[in-house]
Amino acid sequence: MLKCIAWHLLIAGALLAASTSICHADVVSPRRLLEVADIASPTMSPDGRSVAFRIERASVERNTYDTIWYVQGLGDAWPRRVADGGLPLRDSAGESLPSNVVWSPDNRWIYYRALVDGKVDVWRAAADGSGAEPLTHDAADVRDFALGEGGRVLRYSVGATREAVRSAEQAEYDQGIHIDETVPIGQGLFRSGYVGGRMATQRFSKVWFDHLPLLADVPDRWMEIELATGTRRALADSDVPSVPSLASGKAGVDGDPWISVRDPHGSVVALLTRIGDGSGQMYRPDVLLSALPGGHAQRAIKCVSALCTGKAITGIQWRPDHDEVLFTITDPRLGLAQSILRWNVEGGEVHVVVQTGGLANGGRDPSSSCGVSAEVLVCVTAEADRPPRLEWIDLESGQRHVLFDPNVALAQDMARVAPARLLRWEDKQGRWFTGQFYSARRRGDGPVPLFVTYYSCPGFVRGGVGDEWPLASLAQAGISALCINDPPGYIMDAVARHGQGMAAVESVIDLLSSEGEIDRAHVGMGGLSFGGAVTLWTATESDVLAAASVANPVVSPTYYLIGSMKGDAFLKGLREMWGLGAPSETPERWKAISPAFKLDRIRAPILFQHSEQEYMYALDYEIPLIREHRADLYVFPNEPHQKFQPKHKLAAYERNLDWFRFWLQGYEDPTPSKKTQYARWQQMKASMAVRTP
């Protein structure tokens, strides 16, 4: 048993969610990776002297997430806790939604949405930490909000009331649920998914397999509160806050519209548009940065410097009180490392503000923005082996200063136990790839096993997309781990798309084995979403894998059958992205793409860990594998595409660690509760040895 000394940072009488620890052994366990303190939504006060931000951290013990709002002066040593942030709001795929915060013009208050006690209200917290309170007290959950009249009024929008939604759910339960194209028939039909912090009945939206709660189509109803008096009134349509358009189709704007941001104090609009030849791709490959002046301007002003052309620009924002656009480059050739530059629209000059080895933005989402004042940026920074921390960056000099680091102990242990390095390589066709490589702690002189996950690896990489494969823990256990970035663009031909992913895996195995880094006979792979699809593709089309782990279904006849209930939108997407019609219509294409027709090619054992909302789509190819002792299947109740409940995430982490240690190292954890698991896997090993000598 490790003996650890732990303490908490006491700030203004409140315990921070994060703690630091000193242990007699360096341990980067799956639980430590799961309970990282994430920082989100740094937002500068109007006077530029303070920043508000939110900390979110999982609690395995309570199977929930704690969120806390802090305010920190740029010259202060520590942040000040100002409010509880409630439960994180999530999209239908399970990802945490942006936690937008708005400052009052007098710098005294911050306003934010929070899910507390089953209700989503707009809250107001005093920046000095003296208190926080809900303001809206509406019978419906708040969808959006804005301050108006110089901060004197709060405007917010709502949809159907919570009681109306519950009544609609109960009415369906009592009368029977009519099955149509909106009903997600591959999951429980009554209150089977988390929405707004409770189990709710769901429907498909118009976007692929996204989910919505019942009555989500009720139009926005806008209200206004006079903050000084509490007087409330319904807003007329003419008073509803407007959302700037993307300047789509305007004369003088080149390319396909993507992102636009209006100068808060002017009429100029900064634009990112997609340009170049997009043949065979979902979207055009290059990005143009420009600005469209107001008034009667005929043409947009283009950024023509070498620093802004031909670059992977992913975000823009205006520098307050300046004629400058700050833009972020997320460089695929540098493993998605981000740089921030400033472009003077009038003069055309471009200057580098900061270059990093990871993310510098507003949180885990690479497209989120730093907080900005006229003089500084406040960014969440993170690298492959360094957890998130908060920094301010001088916009003129680029000088960086750490404001707050809630993960300092984990960062120190990562540096000692599982440091990462960026790999760059090419396949036989000259296609280039990048990935973050965690070299194993060696227990001898020979090469070690390798685990690979595929898709996207920005910032602090915990477990790949979906966070299910604890890369640092694998490396600590003696298995080198690699997270590979999918190259930019989305190839529309499914065979070429999946083949490119497999080529990345095969070519890096060749590279690392030729250098004596890894044992190519002991390679495992796992993934979620497209990463799961590439894993299954590699398992059927190549012989490089000794074990695999997949967290999502891929196209199969059952996937088609269930999805076809959605109608034309699903069928159109299946044809465009996979080239598939009905199995009877395009049988050869189905045989080329779906693992359901290639089970005899799979020689590696596969661990399937699915969410309850998705597992049924894959049963036509998983049940035969299970019955032949070639696969193991776990399903996590009430989970969407990306599992988010901390206990479920930890179970997936630990089972994947056990799985790959068993198949790649022959190791079994002696914990008594795992005996049944290993007995089943031993049976699989014996069965597969007979099947594939």
N, C-alpha and C positions, 0 to 999 in steps of 0.2 A: 504494500500500500504506500503510495507516494504521500509524503508529508508536505503540505503547502501552507504558506503564510499568506493570507489575503486580507486586504483592507479596501475600504471604499473611500472615495473622495467626497468630503463633506463640503457642500457649497451652499452658502446662505441657509444652512439648517436643513437642506434636502439632500438625500442620498442620490447620487447619479446612478443611472441604470447600469453603467459599466463599472467594472472593478479591475484592479491590477493584481497580479499575484507573482510571488517568487516561489518556485518549486525546486526541489533537489534534483529533478530530472526534467528535461525539456520534452513536453508532451503537447503535440498539436492533435488533439482528439477530434472526432467528428462533432462532439457537442460544443467544443470551443469554436469550431468553424460555424456552427449553426447559431450560436449566441453572440455573434459579432454585433457590436453597436453600429448601426447604419445611421449616417447623417444625411439629412435631406433638406431641400428648399432653403438654402441660405438667402436671406433677403435683407438688403441694406435699408436702414432708416433714412428718411428724407434728408436729414442733416449729414448723412454719411459717417456718423460717429459710431454706430452700433449695427450689429447684425442679429437677426432672429433666425433660428434654425430648429429643426426637430430631430430628436434621437429616437430610433426605433430598434427594439431589441427583443428577440424571442425569449420566452421562458418555457423551457421544456417541462419543468415541474408543474406549472399551472396550465400548460398547453394553450398559451396565448402570447400576445405581443404587448409590450409596454411602449408607449410613445409619450415623450415629454418635450414641451417647447422651452427653449432657452433663448435668452438675450445676452449678448456679450459685447461690451465696448471694445473697440479695436485696440485700446491701450490697457485693457484689463487682463489680469493673469488667468481668470477663470470665468466661465459663463454663469449666469444667474438663472435658476429655474423659475419659470413664470407660470406654467400651466401644464396640466395633464392633457395629452393630445387625444385620448380615447383610443378605441380600436382602429387599426389602419383600415381605410376603405380600399376595396380591391376591385379589379376588373374581373370579367367572367372567366379569364384564364388563370386567376389566382394571384396575379401580380399586384403589389401595392401601388395604389394610385398616387400621383403627385399631391403633396400636401401644401397647397398654395396658401400664402399668408400675405396680408395687406397691412401696411403701417398706416396709422392716422397721420395726417399732415403735421401735427404738433409733436410727433415722436413719442407720445405718451402711451399709445395702445397698439396692440397687434390684434388683427381679426383673422379668423380661420374657421373652417368647417371641422367638426369633430363628431364622431360616433360615440355617444356616451349614453348608457342605460337604454340601448336600443333605439335611440333617436339621433338623427343627423341635424344638428343646429349650427348656426353661426355663433361662435363664441368670441368674447373680447377679453383679453388679458392685459393687465397693466405691465408696462415694460420694466417697472421697478420691482416686479414680483409681489406686489401687495394684494393681488387677487385676480380671479377670472370668473366669468359668468356667461351663461348662454343668453342670447339676445332674442332669438326668433320665436322660440316656444310654439312652433307651428305644429299642426296636426299631421303634416306631411314632412317628409325628409327634404332638406334643402339640397337643391341640385347645383346652384351657382349663386354668387353674390358679388356685390361691388359697393364701394363707398361713393357717395355723391355730394354735391353742394359743399365742397371743401371739407368733407369729413363729417358734415352735420347729419347726413341721412345714410341709412343702410338699405340697399335694395337687394332683394333675394328672390330666387325662383323656386317653386315647388311643383310637384305633380300630384298624383293621387294620394289621398291620406293613407296613413299606415293602417287604419281600421278598414278602409275600403279594400286595400290589398288583401288583408287577412280574410275579410268576408268573401272576396272573390275566390280565394284559395279554398275556403271551407265549402262554398257553394259547389265548386267542382268536385270536391271530395264526396259530398253528399249525393250529387246527381250523376256522378261518373264523368270522367275526363274524355271529352271528344278528341279523338286523334286526328290531327291534320298536319300540314307541313310545318307548323310552328312548334309542335310538341317534341321534345328531345326523348325519343322512345328508347334510347340506349341507356337510360338511367332511371332511378326512381322517379315517379311522376308527381308525388305529393311531398312538398317541403323536403327536398333531397339535396339542396345546394345552399351554401352560405351566401346570403345577400344582406347587406346592412347589419351584419353581426348576428343574424338569426338564420335558422333553416327556413328556406322559402321555396315555393313552387316557381319553376322557371319556364321560359320559352326561348326558342331560337330567335336571334335577331336576323337582319337581312345580310349580315356579314359572316359568311362561312358557318362555323359552328359556335360563334359567340352566343352567349346567353343573356337574357334579360329577365327581370322579375315580371310578374303579372301587372298589368296596367301601366307598363313603362311607356306606352304610346300615348298616355294622357298628356296633352300639351302643357308647356310651361305656363304657370300662373305667377306673375311678378307682384311682389309686395314691397312696400316702403315703410321704414320705421324712422320717425324723427327721434334721434338718439337723446336729445336733451329732455324730451317730454314722454317718450314712449308711444306717441301717437302713431297709429298704423293705418295705412290705406292701400287699396289695390291700385296698381299702376295701369294707366291706359297704354295701349300699344305704342303710342308715340313717345312715351317716356321710358320704354324698356331699353336698358343698355345695349348698344349695338356692338357687334363683333366685326372687326375689319375683315374685308374680303382679301383673297389672294391676288388681286389684280389680274385675274385670269382673263385672257383674251384682249387685254388692253394693248392698244397700238404702242409700239416702241419697246415692248418687253419680249425678249427672245426666249425661246425654250418653253418647256412644260412647267407650269407653276407648281411649286412645292411648299416653300415657307416664305411668309412675309411678316415684317414687323414695322409698324409705323413709329416714327419719331414722336415720343410722348408730347413734345412741345412744339411740334411743327407739322408740316404736311408731307414730308418726304417719307417714302416707304422703301425699306431695304428688302431685297428679294433674293431668294435662292431659286433658280430654275434648273431643270434637267435638260441637258443638251447632248449632242453627239448621236452616233448611229446606234439605235437600240434594237437592231435586227436580232431576233432570237432571244431577246431578254425581256423581262417583265417591264423594265423602265430604261430610259436612256442613261448611258454610263457616266457622263460627266456633269459637273455642276458649275453654273455661272453665278457669280456674285454681282449684283447690280443694285442701283437705287433709282427710284422713279420720283423725280421732283413733283411737287404739287403745281397747282395753277394750270397753265396751258402748255406744259412741257410736252414735246413731241416724242422724245426718245429717252429711254433709261440710260443712266450713266453706268458704264461697265467698269469693274475693277480689272485692269489689264496688266498689273504687275506680275512678275514671275512668281511672287509669293502667294498669289491668289488664283492663278490659272492652272488648270490641270490638277487641282488638289481636291481631296475628299472632304469638302466643307460640309459640315453637318449641323451647324447652328449659327445664329446671328442674334445680336442685340445691340442697342444703341448705347453709346457712352453718354451719360447725362451731361448737359451743358457743353457738349462738343459736337462738331460736325463729323463724328467718327462712328463707324460701324465696327464692333468687335465681332470677329468670326472665329469659329472653332474648326480645326482640321482634325479629323480622326483618321489617322494614316494606316491603311491596311498593310503597307509594307513594313511598318514598325509595330506590328502586332496590335493595332487599334490604339496606339498611343496618341494622346491629344496635345495639340498646341493651340494657343490663343494669340491672335494677331489683331491689329487695329488698322483700319482703312480710312483715310481722310477722303471723304466723298468729293469735296470741292477741289482739293489739291492733287489727289490721286496717290499720295504716298502710302506705303504699307510698312508697318513696323511689327516685329515679333515682340510680343509681350512675355510669353513664357512657353517653354517646351518641356514636356514631361515624358516619363517612361510609362505612363498609365493614363488614368482619367483625371481631368481637372474640370469639374462641372458642378451640377447641383445635386448629385447623388448617384445611385447605381445605374440609372438610365443614362447611356452615353449622350443622349440628345438633350438632357436637362441643362439649365443655364446656371452659371455662377451668380451670386449677388454682385451688384455693381453700383458704384458711386462715381463721381467725377474723377476721383483719384485712385481708387483701388478696386480690385476684384476680391470677393471672398468665395473660395471654391472648396468643394469636397474633393480631395485628392486621394488616389488609391493606385496601387500597382499590384502586379500579379502575386507578390509575396508580402505586400504591405497593406494592412487593412485601412479603412477610411479614416481620414483625419481632416480637420478644418484649417485652411491656410488663407492668409490675405496676401495679395500679390499687387505690388505697385505697378500702375499702368504705364508709367514712364520708364522706370529703371528695370522692371521685371523682378525686383527684389522680393523674396518669399519669406514669410514668417509664419510659424505654426501657432494658430490661435488655440486649438483644442484637439487633443488626441486621446479619445476614450479607449483606444485599443493598443496602447503602447506596449503592454506586456505580451500580447499575442504577436505584435510586430517583431519584438525582440526574439521570441521563440521561433518564429518563422525564419528569421535571418540565420539562426543557428541550425535549425533542424531541417527546414525544407525551402532553401532559397531557390528562386526560379530564375531561369534565363531564357531569353527570346531565341527561338530557333527560326532560321530562314533556309528554305531549300527549294529545289525544283524537281519535278517529275521528268520522265523520259521525253515528254512532249514540250518541255521548256516552260510549263506552267509553274508559277511560284506560289509558295504557301508559307504561312507563319504559324507559330504556336508557342505556348508557354510550357517550358520543360522543367519538371521537378525531379532532380536526380535522386535516386534512392540512397538511403544510408546503407552502405555496403557491409555485409557480414563476412565477406571473403574476397578473394582476388578475381573471381570469374564474373562474367556478365550477369545482369539481373533481369528479372521479368519486366515487362512494360505494360502499362495500362494507357489506353487512348480514349479520349472523348472528343467529339467533333461538333462544331457549329459556330460558337462565338465565345470569345474569352477576354472581354474587356475588364479593366480595373482589377480589383482583388478577386482572384478566381478561387472559389471555394469548392464547387463541385460540378463545374460546367453548367450549361443551360439547364435550369430547373434545380440546380444544387442537389444532386443525388449521389455523386461519386466524390468522396473526400480526398482530393488529390494530395494534399500535404500529408494526410494520415497514411495514404498508400505509400508515399515516398518514405515516410518514417518507418513503415513496416517492411521496407526492403523492395518495394515495387516502384520503379520509376514511373512517373505519370506525365502525360502530355495532353494539353488542351489545344486543339487545332482550330484556327479560324477559317470559316468558309470564305473563299475569295469574294471580292465585291461583285455585285450583280446577281440576278436570279435567272439561270438558264431555263428556258421554257420547256426544252426537251427533257423528259424525266430520265431517260437512259443516260444522256450526257451529264445531267445534273448529278445523279447519284454516282455515276462513273468517275466524275471529277473528285468527289469526296473519297471514294475508294482509292483513287490514284494517290491522293495526299497521304493516306494511311500506308499504303504499300511502299511508297517512295521514302517516307521517313523511317520505316522499319529497315529498309535497305541501308539508309544512311547511318542510323544509330548502331545497327549490328556490324556494319563494316568498320566502325570506329571502336568496336569492343564495348560499347556502352550497355547494350541490352542483349538478351537471349531471344532470338527470333522464334524459337520454338515455344516460348511462353509469353504470348501477347494476348491481352484481353482488351475489350472495347465496350463502351457503353454510351448511351445518349438518349435525349428526349427530343421530341418533335422531329425536325429534319435530321438532327443527330441520331435519333433512334432509327430513322429510315436508312441512313447511311450505314449504321451498324448492321442492320439486317441485310442490306445489300452486300456488304463486305462478307457477311457470314455465308451468303448463298453464291457469290460470284468469285470468291477468293479462298485460299486455304491458309491465310496468315493468322487466323484467330484460334486460340486455344479455349477461350471462354468469352461469353458476351452477356450484356445486360441491357434491356430495353424497357423504356418507361411509357411507351405510347403505342397505339395501333398504327398500322400502315394500310395502304389500299389492298383490299381483298374482296371477294364476292360478298361476304357479310357486311363489310364496310360499305360496299355499293348498295346492298339491299336496304340497310338502315338509312343511309344517307339519301337514297333516292326519294324517300318520303318528303324531303325538303323541296323537291320539284326541280324546275328548270335552272335555278341559280346553282344548285349543287351539280347537276349534270353538265352545265356549261363550264364550271370550274374544273371538274374532273377531266373533261375533254381538253381544255386549254392547258392545264398544268401537268397532266399525265398522258394525254393522247388516248384516253380511254372512253369508249362507249359502254354499253351494257356488255357483260361477259359473253353473251351470244353474238353480239355485234362485232366486237374486236377481240376475238379469242387469242390470237397470236400476241397481240400487245399485252393482254393480261398475263400470258405465260412468261413474257419477257420481264414484267415489272413486279408482279405480286409474289411474295414468298409462299403463298398458299399453293402455288403450282411448282415450287422448287424445294419442297421439304427434303427430298432425297439428297440435295446438295449440301444441306447443313450438317457440318461435322463437329461444330462447337456446341457445348451445352449453353443454354440461354436461360437467364433469370429475367422473368417479366415482373415488373412492379408497377401496376397500373392504378390510375384513379378510377373510382367507381363510375364516373360519368363517361368513361371511354372504353372500359375493358371488353364490353360485349362486341365491339366492332372487330375484335381480333380473334375471337374464339374459333373461327373456322380453321385457322392454321395453328393456334396454340394448343387446342385440345388434342389433336393427333400427336404433337410433340410431347405433351404431358403424358399421354397414355403409353408412349414408347420410352418413357423415362429419359427424355432428351431436353426437357424444360421444366422449370418450376415457376409457379404463378402466385403472386400476392396481389390483392386488391385492397385499396385504402378507401374506406367508406366516406361518402360526402365530399370527395375531393374533385376539383376541376382538372384542367390540363396540367397545370403546375401545382403540385401539392404544396400546401402552405401551413397546415397545422404542425406545430413544432414536434409533437410526439411522432407524427407520421414521417416527418422529414428525417428525424434522428433514426427511426427504424430503417428507413430506406438507406441512409448513409451507412449504418452499421452492418446491415445485411449485405450491401455491396462490398464493403471491406472484407467481411467474412467470405463472401463468394469468390472474390478474386484471390484472396490468400489461399483458399482451399484448392482452386484449380491451377493456380500459377506457382504456388509454393508448397502445396501439400500440407498446409498448416490448418489445424483445428483449434478453435478457442475452447479451453477446458471448462468454460462456464456451464454448469449442469443444465440450465434451461435451454441450451442449444444442442443437446444430444439428439433430439428428434430431427432437427434441421440437418445435422451432419449424417445421420443414418440415411436420410432420403438422398442426400448428395452422393453418399458412398454407393447407394443402389444405382444412381444415375451413372456414376463412373464405371461400375461393373458392366452395366448394360451397354454403354457406349464403347467400352473396350471390346466387347463381343461384336458389336455392329461395325466398328471401324478399327481394325487391328493397327 
